[in-house]
């Protein structure tokens, strides 16, 4: 359904991870306050109507008879593969060794 100002009426799904809409997760303080995500995790997901504007992919609007609230997209937690994490830690360790070595070398041979 097309609304004024290019807003569209659609459905989003309340899940245990958050409010799922167009492959993004949204949340707001009301959803957290009333435990929507915990309820969806225990009892299963459900759909709610939302308004959104295609040029604003960060916000959607939840409404009822008396109020309208904004929900904001959140960044999901990214899981990095173990080899990448090990490589990162190795690089940091090597950098620390290099800096420590340079610091001790500079103490023995000060530059004036």
Secondary structure, DSSP 8 states (H G I E B T S, - for coil): -B-GGGEEEEEEEE-SSSEEETTEEEE-HHHHHTTHHHHHHHH--EEEEEEEETT-SSEEEEE-SS-EEEEEEE-------HHHHHHHHHHHHHHHHHHHHHHHHHHHS---
